[in-house]
Amino acid sequence: MTHALFTTDGGAALVLTGTGERPGSVELIGPRARVTATLTGRGKTWRAVLPLRAARWGGPALPLPAGAYQVRIANAESRGIRPPEALPVTQLGTLRAELDEWTLRIGPPMNPAYDSGEGQDALERRYATRPNGFENAVFFESFYGRNASCNPLAIDRELAARAPGVTRYWSVVDFSVAVPDGAVAVVEGTPEWWRARGAARLLVVNDWLRRRFVRRKGQVVLQTWHGTPLKRLALHRPGFDPRRMAAVIRESRRWNVLLAQNPYAATILGKAYAFLRRPIWVEGYPRNDVLVGGDATPTREALGIRPGERVLLYAPTWRDDRDEIVDFVDPAELAAATDAVVLVRGHSRTLLPGRDAEGPRVVDVTGFPDTSQLLLVADALITDYSSVMFDFSVTGKPMYFLVPDMEHYRGELRGFYFDLAAHAPGPVLRTQEELVATLGRDDSGAYAERYARWRAKFNARDDGRAAERVVSRILDQGFIDAGS
């Protein structure tokens, strides 16, 4: 017999108790996190305490990401251990949880009164009709609150240094998302989130705004976007879809200013989002500042990479016709064949539906909060059509383009703005075997001229001072009050 209860003593936890000999191990296993229980008891009874929090990458212990976790007791079936009685949805401070047999479901700490369409409609009405007047604050959101990263993070860090009196809110899907020091995390959909988004004078986001956002008079939205485009976007995507067209135009009207990495991106983004006759700041990407003279040592240590080890970063983009990361690379085989540590970085859209890749000398970093730190660590990048190619080239380090589905992607899924094969600053490959063979030789000389042209076109403003320039423009234009 096994019993279970939730407790918040010393932090939220699932506590299991049973009779007989103590199990060898008790674990919670989720797609992106794993927790091992503290076991006590000898002889007749045992007790397992599973904290509902975890620390990753050397960071602080944070509540577990929302999702389903399997409770695994070693040799449970052979020892006759049956599933515990179900536990209903319980609010546990920074999260909520419910237990159904061996499955523990965790979610953000949403008040049940607001966890419905009607509840969210009520909050939206309250937000839309609130009295005028703004808080001297910035509302940040990156990749729909899945992490605190990218251009918004770099702008946050510069702003915190130069205008410490400004309140900085960060939109997060749950409290498993670490926010910068001094910032205030607000969970999407909560009253605090609605209030902060409506009260902030400035919003800094890198993707679409959601939940029928309406910019209030006097409120400013800085759309940083999240990459120079190779693949076709928005109004340029294949096929005519009037609903998509209407959604794109409605979205871009919410923005006041658009940030672009380079003049090429400014032209493409302006047309793709019908963002015409409005300001586009071509200042380089703040997220790439760290790639100019940054120190990779702390991130290498956090990932457990030993000094001198070669690091390959595999970072493909997402696919419109699948939820999880593509399977064109076997990371364990790649690590064995190249005697390298292989970091696997899925796109943010593959974070929730996927699960961590595993294997000797393989580290899945899809959940790692900041891609820029991974680019700093990597000795070489393996990608396909991801805009990460335009960021990694700041480092001047080798890039390899593994594109077995190029014809399908170019002809049916998205299409390209230019011929990747003709301009890529590194080898364009079709199989993992070709990739391994190419990684074993030095082809840098063959691509030196292409690489130089690439950097001149796409990285001219990535000089390590992009965040400084962007924040200066924010302050100079009075989007927020630096003196408060």
N, C-alpha and C positions, 0 to 999 in steps of 0.2 A: 504494500500500500504506500502511496506517495501523496503527500499533502503539499499545497502551495499557497503562498500569500504574497502580496506586495507590501513593501515597507519603504518608508522614506527616512528611516533613522540612518544618519550619516550619508544620505544620498539614496535615490530610488534604487530598489533592488527587487529581484524575484527570489523568494526563499522557498526551497524545496526540503521536505523532511521525509524520512522513510525509516523502515525497520530492517534489521539484519545488518550484514556486513557493509561497511562504507564502500561506495563505488570507487573505482580507480580514478574516474574523472567525470565531471559534469560541465557541459558547455552550452553556450548559445551561439549558433552559427547562422550568420546572415550573409547576403551577397557581398557586402562591403565592410563587414566588421565581425569580429569574433570575440567572445568573452569566456574566460575560464572561471569556474566557481572556486570559492574558498570552502574547503570541506572540513568539517569537524565531526567528532563522534567516534566511538569505538564500541564494537560488540553489538548491543541490541538496537541502537538507533543511530542515525546520521543526519547531518544538516548541511545543505549546500546553499551558499549565498552568491547569487549572480548579480553583480552590480550592473545597472542599466546605463552604463557609460563606458567609454573606452578612450584611450590615448593613442594617437597615430602620429608617425613622423616626428617623434620627439616633442610633440605639443602637449597641451594640458588635457586632462581627462574631461570629455564632453559627453552629453547625453547621446545615446545611440541614434544613428540616423533612422528616420521613419522607414518601416518595412516589416517583412515577415522574417522571424528567426525561428530556427528549429532547436528545441531543447533536446540535447543528446546526452544520455546517461550511458556510460560504458557498460556493455553487456546487459542492458536493461531487460531484453527479452529472455535471455537465458537465466536471469536471476528472478524472473517473475515480477519485475517492476512494471506496474500498470500506469497509464497516464493519470495525472492528477485531475481532480475536479476542476471544471472550468472556472475562470475568474472573469467577472464582467469588466467592461471598460472602466478604468480607474484613473483619475487625475493624480499625477505624481509630481507636482511642481513644474519641472521643465519639460515634461512629456506626459503622455497618457499611454496606457497599456491594457491589453486583454489577453487572456490565456485560453486556448481551446485545444485540449489534449496536449500534443507535443509542439504546438505552434504558438509562439508569442508574437503578437502584433503590436507594433509601436507606432505612435503618431505624435504630431505636435500637440502642445498643450492648449487645445482649442476648447473654449467654453461651449458646452452643448447647445446653449441658447443661440449661438452664432454659427454652429456647424451644420448649416442647411442653406438652401437657396434663399428661403425667406429671411433667415438671419443675416445673410450677406447683403441682401437687398436693403434691409433696414439700416445696416451700417453704411452702405453706399449713400442712402438718402441723407443720413446724418452728416456724412462727409461733404456731400454736394451742397447742402444748404447751411453749412456752418457759417458763422459771422465772418466778415472780412477781417484781415489782419494776419500777418505771417510771423512765424518764428524764425529767428536768424539761424537757420539750420539747413543742412543739405541731406537729401534722401538719396542714398546710394543703392543700386541694385546691379548685380552681375549674374548673367546667365540665369535669370528668373529666380534668383535667391539660392541657387544650388551651392554657391561658394562666394567668398569675398575675394575677388581677384581681378585680373585684367586691368584695363585702363582706369576703371573706377577706383581700384585699390591704390594705384600709383598716384592718382589725383588726391585721394584721401590722405595719403602719407604727406604729400607736399602741403596740402591745405592745413593739416594738423600742426605742422611746423610753423607755418606763416600766419595762421589765424586761429590760435588755440581756443579762442572764445566761442567759436562757431560749434553748434551742436551737430554731430554727425550720426545720422540714423542709417542702419544697414538692414535692408530687407532680406530675410532668410526663410527657407522652407521649414526649418526647425532649429533647435538650439545645438544640433550637432555641427552647425556651421560656425567656425571661429571667425570673429570679426576683429578689426584692428584695435589696438590699445586705445582706450578712451572713447570708443564708439558705442552706440546703443543698438543692440539687436532687437528688431521687431519682427515677429513671426507673421508671415503672410496670412491675411484674412482676419487677424485679430483686431479688436478695437484700437489697440495701440498702433498697429500698422496703418489702418485707415486714417487715423488722426495724423500720424507723422507724414504720410504722403500728401495729405491735404494742407498741412500747416507749413511744410518746408518751403522756403523761398526758392530753392534751387534743387532740381532733381538731376542726378548724374547716373545714366543707365547705359548699358551696352547691348540692349536688345529691345524687343517690343515692350511697350507698357500694356498692362492687361487690366481686366475687370472694369472695362468701360471707363477708363481714365479720361477725365476732362480737365484740361489745364485751366486753372483759375486765373483771372485777370491779375497780372503782376507776377505770376509764377513763371519760372524759366526752366526749360528742359534742355539739358546738354546731352545729346545722343553721341556717345563715343564710338559706337559700333564695335565690332570685335575682330576685324581683320580686313586686309586688302583682298578684294575678290578675284579669284580665278574662275570659280563656278558662277553661273548666271543667277541673279538674285531678283526677287520681288517681281516687278513688272516685266523683267527680261526672261523669266523662266519659260520653258517651252509650253506651248498650248495657251489658248485664250480662255481665261476664266474670269468672267465679270465679277464674281464674288471676291476673288482674290484681288483684282484690281481695286475694287471699292475698299477692301480692307487695308491695302497698302497705302492708298491715298489718305484714308482716315487716320492711319497710324502716323504717317509723316507730318500731318498737320498738327500733331501734338508736340512736335519738336520745335525749339527755337533756333538751336545751333547744332550743326553736325561736325564731328571731328573726323579728319581723314589723315591717314599715315603719309600720303604722298599725293601729288597732283593727279596721277592716274586714278587712284581710288576716289578722289574728290569728284572727278568727272563721272565715273561709273556709278557711285552711290547717289550722286545728285540726280541722275537720270532714272536709275532703277527705282528710286523712292519719290520721284516727282518733287524733289526738294529743290525747287528752283527759286531764284531771286531771294534766297535767304542765306545767311552767313554759313560758310563752310570753312572751318579753321584747318589749314594744312600745316600741322606742327610736328609731324612725327607721332609715334605712339608712346605715351607715357609708360606703358607696360614694358617697353623695351629699354628704358633708361638703365636698368640693372645689367643689361647685356654689354654695356660699355664700361668695362673696368670693375664689374661686380665680383664678389668673392663667392666661389662655389663651395668652399669648404663646409660651411654649416649644413647645407642641403645634402652634400655627399655623406656627411656623418649621420644625418637624420635618416637617410635611406639605407644606411649600413654598407656603404661602398668603401672599400679599403683604398688607401693611397696607391696611386699608380694603376688601378684597374681601369680598363677601357670601358666606356659607357656608350651603348647604342640606345637611342630613344626612338621607339616606334609609335608614331602619332598619326593615324589615319583620320580622315573626316568621317562624318556619319553618312548614311545612305537613306534616301527617301523611301526605299522599299524594304527596309529592315530596321528593327529596333536596336539590336546589339551591335557591337563592334564587328567589323569584317574579320574573316578567319583566313586571310591570305598568308599569315605568318604563324608558324609554330614557334613561340618564343623560347621554349626550352631547347628545341633543336637548334635555333639560331644562336643561343648562348653557348651551347656545346661546340658548335661548328666554328665559332669566332673567338672563343675564349674571352668573352666579354660579358658584362652585366647588361641585361636587356630590360629597359624600362618600357612598360606598355601603358600608353596614355590614350584612352578612348575619349572621343568627343563628349562634351558635357551632356549631349542628348542621349548618350549611351550609359550614363552614370546610373540611373535608376533601374532600367530594365536588365542591365547586365550583372555580371559578377566578376570578382577578381581573377585574373589569370594567375596560374601557379606553376612552379617548377624550379629546379636548381638554377640559381643566378638570374632568376626572373623576379622583377618587382612590379606589381601592378600599381600604377600611380594615377589611375583615372580619378581617384578621390583626393589626390594631392591638391591643396588649395590653390597653388599658383604655378601656372605653366611656365612663366618666365624663369623661375628658379630651375625648372627642369631643363630648359634650353641652355641655361648657364652651365649646368652639370654635364650635359651630353657632349661626347667627343664627335658624334656624328648623328644626323637625323635621317630617319627612314619615314617617309610620308607618301601621300598620293596626291590628293587635290586640296588638302587642307591649307588654309591661309597661314598656318604656322610657318610655311616655307618663307614667307615675306618677313617674318620676325627672326627666324634662325639665321638668315643671311646677314644680319647685323654682326654676328660673331665671326663670319668668314670661314666657319668650319664646314666640313663636307656634308653634302646632302645627297640622298639616294631616293629615287621616285619609283615605288613599287606599284604598278598600275595594271594588274591583269584584267580589269574590267573597263579599260579606258573607252572602248567603242560603245559599250552599253551606257556608261556614265555620260559620255559626251553626246551621244546620239539620242538617248531616251530619257535619262533621269534629269540632267541639268543643262548640259552644254557649257562651253568655256568662252571666256572673253578673248583669249589668245591661244595659240598652239603651244601647249606645254612642251611637247616633244622637241619643238624647234628652238625653244628658248630656255629650257631648264638648265640651271647651273650645276648639273650633276647627272649621272647616268639614269636613264629611263629603262626600267626593268619589268619583266613579265612574271618571273617565278622566284621563289625563295632560293632555288639553286643558283640562278643567275645573280641574285643578291649576294649570296655567300661568296661566290667566286669574285665578284667585283669588290667586295669589302676586303678581300685578301690582297689586293694590289693598290698601288697609289696612282690614281687617275687624275689627280688635282691639276696637273699641268695641262691636260687636254681640255679642261673646263675653265681655266683661269680667265680667259677673255670673256666668256659668257658670264661668269660670276661677277666680273668687274662691271659689265654693262647692267646686269641685274641690280647690283647694289646702287649704282648711280641713279637708276630709275626709281627704285622702290625704297631706298634707305637713306636718301640724302639728308633728311631731317631727323633721323634716328641717331642723335649725337650725345645722348645721355642727359639732355636738358629739356625734353618735351614736357614733362610734368611742370617744370618751372614756368615754361612759357604759357601753358594752358591755365594754370592757376593765376598767373599775372593778368591774363585777359579776363578771367572771372572777377578778380578784384577790381581791375581798372574799369570794368563796365558796370560795377555796382550790383552784380547779381547777388552778393551777400555783403555783409558789413564786417570787415576784418577787425575793426576795433572793438566789437562787442564781446 
